[in-house]
């Protein structure tokens, strides 16, 4: 089954404790992206990657890191989480082409930073 | 930069009534437009999309949307709402190749739909 998976689905942590949220897709997509969703703000892009070893900042990259060492994986790293990073996080992937390609979303990861 | 506005934060309708959720976008080229739905505690589900062609697009669950270039709008409609439609709805515009942020989806703030029995 074609899908985007995220782990963990739920996470409660404390300020300053490094964490990684994994994202994996099995569709051989070149493009992967992370979004965060906050009430009243919709979803905002954190980082994206056009292919292996190619990453770039989205609209709200502060406090986050990403890596793209393999095509299928795009982990989101919070080196020193803070309470303002409490949010619902979505990973998405798509093909890269001449026009727009529909993005497929993961199920989301709900993160609480105390 | 592209932007999306959903003017209505919260809409309440009675079951069986018609529904229209508003979406206005700002984008320099031909937009790629989407409507997503998020049920409580769930992920995002794509309702419908507009890439080109017929400006009236049909989606899942009986939803449709009409692209109006002159009004920069992409409103979502449903003729008869069911209680199971209660959810949050997001309009989004996607950036294609040639833009500075290929693939990026810019979302509106969301509209929460409440359905009364």
Interface residues (C-beta under 8 A of the other chain):
Chain A: X31 X33 X35 X40 X41 X42 X43 X44 X45 X48 X50 X58 X90 X92 X94 X96 X97 X98 X99 X100 X101 X102 X103 X105 X106 X107 X108
Chain B: X4 X6 X9 X32 X43 X44 X46 X49 X51 X90 X92 X94 X95 X96 X97 X101 X102 X103 X104 X105 X106 X107 X108 X109 X110
